[in-house]
Amino acid sequence: MDLRASLSILLLLFGFSQASPLREFEGVFVSEPETVDITTQILETNKGSSEVLFEGDVVLPKNRNALICEDKSCFWKKNANNIVEVPYIVSGEFSINDKSVIANAISIFHAKTCIRFVPRSIQTDYLSIENKDGCYSAIGRTGGKQVVSLNRNGCVYSGIAQHELNHALGFYHEQSRSDRDQYVRINWNNISPGMAYNFLKQKTNNQNTPYDYDSVMHYGKTAFAIQPDLETITPIPNENVQIGQRQGLSKIDILRINKLYGC
């Protein structure tokens, strides 16, 4: 292990400030239960959230229409080296293990895309990763301090962290795609009363990429179901296709980030 990586790990483990950015490192992985379902985990954790959330974990914008971003103002900016810098801080409430999970999630973006989560210094627009009351994020860059919530009691998994950070980069859930009805069937009668609005299609830029059942942004088959064993989302034509994986960004997720930001 080189000197930079060694120092990065030491800084992370000591957690020397109340809102300290994580330094990127590789090779430190915290085991996660294989049975965790990203959809169930997020929705169960968010049941007691004080935030008004759309599609389970999306913070609705208070001052602009998040569905349209024609002037690119809701995307993070490139620097002179063609790198997209996303300033961020991490709350000191997180444990050493929590921070290592978040750091590993961030390292995937760094390894596969031109996105770089960089320690915030004086930047006005930045992400603040906090231990709030749920797993949630706004869509894209909203301006100023922008909270990405990863509650310690249910959200600190690498796949969930990547899911919420990808929202912050500008991505919706996969099943919200404008063309989703060609690939999944929404079983409206199985959706809990008052929750149908979470299945509305959005005006999305699909960037000429295929529908991705394997996307970390795709919710599972029983999201918002009346009963745990009822499907609200069924893949078509093959109902046996798995959706809702929580391991991390898929190949197409990575492709879309790179296409959107011109990596």
N, C-alpha and C positions, 0 to 999 in steps of 0.2 A: 504494500500500500504506500503511495507517495506521501510526501510531507503535507501537501494541501489537503488531501483526503483525511489524513490523521488529525490535522488541526480542526477541520470541519466537524468531525465526529466529536472531538472534545468540546467544542463550543456548543454543539447541540446538546450533549449530555449534561453539561453544567447548567444550561438554561439560564443565562446570566441576566436577562432582563425580563420585565413584565410583558413586553410586546416585541419579542425578538424575531427577526426573520430567520428562517431555516437556511443553513448552508447546504448546497447540494452534495450528496455523497452516494456512493454505491456500495452494495455488498452487505447492508444491514437490513434484514427483513424480519418483520414481526409476524408470527404465525396467526392466521385467522381461521375461524371455524369454516369448514367447507360447506356447511349446511346453510350459511347465511344467504338469503335471497334479497337482492338489492331493493326490489320493490317493497316487499313485506317489511324489511328493516327500516326503510325511509318512512313509509306510511305509518308504521306503528310508533316510531320515534316522534313523528310530527303530530300525533293526535292531540297532544297537550300544548302545541305551539300557540303563542299569542299573535303570531304573524298571520296575515291574510294570504294564504298560499293558493296558487293556481297549479293544477296538475300535480298536486301533492307536495312539491318542493320548490316552486318558482315564486319569487317575490314579485308582486305586480308593481310596475313603475308608477311613481306618484306624480311625475311631471312630464311624461312623454309617452308616445305610442311605441311600445316595444316591438310591435309586429312589423314596422316599416323602418328601415335604416338606409335610405337611398343616399344620404350624404356621407355614409361611413362613420358618422360621429359616435356610434355605439360600438365601434371596434377599437381595439388597442393599437397604438401607433408603432410603426417601424422606426428604428434608429438609422443612422447613416450606414451601418454595416448590414442592413437588410434583416435585422433581428427585431422581433416584436417583444418589447419589454413590458412586463406586467409587474409594477411595484407591489409589494405586499409586506405585511407584518403578520406575526402569529402570536396569539395571546399566551401569556405566561401561565395561564390556567392549565394548559395541556401538560401531561406527564412526559417523561423521557420516551416511553413507548409510543404515546400519541404522536409526538413530534417525529419519531422515526417513520411511522406510517405515512404521515403527511409528506415528509421529505422524499420517501420512496415514490409516492404518487406523483409528486412534482418532477422527479427525475425522469419519468417516462416521457413527459412533454419535452423535456430538454433533450432526450436521446433521439426522439422520433420526429420532432417538428422544429420550426424556427421560433417557437415561443420560449421566452426565458422569464421565469418568475424571479425578479430581482429584489433585493432588500430595499425597502422604501427609505429614502432620505428626506428630500424636501418636496417630492412629487405631490401635486394636488390630488390626482386621481390614483387610487390604490385599493387593493383588496385587504381587508382585515379579517383574517381567519380566526373565528371566535367560537367559544363554547357556549352557544346560545341554546334556545329551547327547541332544537330540531336540526334536520339536515336540509338546508335550503340556500338558494342563491338567486340573484337577479339574472336576467338575460343580457349578456354583453356589458360594455362599459357604461355605467350610469352617471359617472362624475362624482368627484369627492371621495370620501370614505365609503367603501362599498363592502358590506359584511357578507362573508361566506360562512354560514353556520355549520359547524361539525360538532354536534353535541357529544360529549364524552361517553354518554351512556347509550350509544347506539349508532353513531355516525362515523366513528373513526376506523374505517376500513379503507384500504387503498382504492378499491373500485368505487366506493361512495365518494371519496375525496375527488377522484378523477371526474366522476359524474357531475359534481357540483362545480368544480373548476371549469369544466367544459361548458356549463351553463354561462359562467362568467365570461367566457370567450365569445359567446354569442349563439350557442346551439340550444335548440328545443329538444324535446323528447322525440324519439324516432317515430312513435305511433301517432304523432301529431302532424306528420308530413302531409303536404297538400295532396299527395297521390296515394295515401295509405290504404284506401279502400280497395286497391288492386292486390294488396298483400296481406291484409288482416281484416277480419270481420269483428266489428264491435257488437257485442251481445247486450243491447241496451236493457233488456228485461232483467239481466243479472246484476246491474249496477245499483249500488245503494241509493236510496232516495236522496235527491238533492245533489248527487255527485256527477250527474251526466255532463255537466259543463266541463269536467276535466278531460273529456274525450272529443272536444271540438277540434276540427282540423285548423291548422294555422297557415298563413301565407308564408311559405318557407322557400328559401333558395336551396334547392336540392343539388346544385352544382354538377348536374349530369352524372351523379353517382347512384348506384343501385340501392334499393331498399335494403336495409341491413338488419336482419333478425338478430345478429350477434352483437349489435351496438351496445355499448355500456349505457347509452341513453334510452334504450328500449325498456319499457316497463314489462313486468311479468304478466302471465295469463290471468291472474286473479285480482289485479289491481282494482280497488274500490268495489269489490264484490259484496253482495248481500250476505253470502255465506262463504267461508274460506275455500270450499272445494268447487265453487262455481267459476267458470271462465267468463271474463269480461272481454278478453282479447283472444281471438283464435286465428292463428296463421292460416292462410289459404294459398294454394290449394291443399298443402300438406299440413294437417292439423297437428302433426307430431313434431314439427320444428320447435326447437327450444328457443325461448326468448326470456329476457330479463337477467342475463348473466351479470355478475358483479366483479369478475376478475380484473377488468380494466379495459382501456381503450382497444377497440377492434382495429383491424387493418383499415377498414373503411372510415372509422372515426378519425384515424390519423391522416388518411388521405384528405378528408374534408377540411380538417384544420389547415393543412398545408395549402389546399386550394383556396380556401377563404382568405387566408392571409398572404397568399402569393409567395409561399416559402420556396 
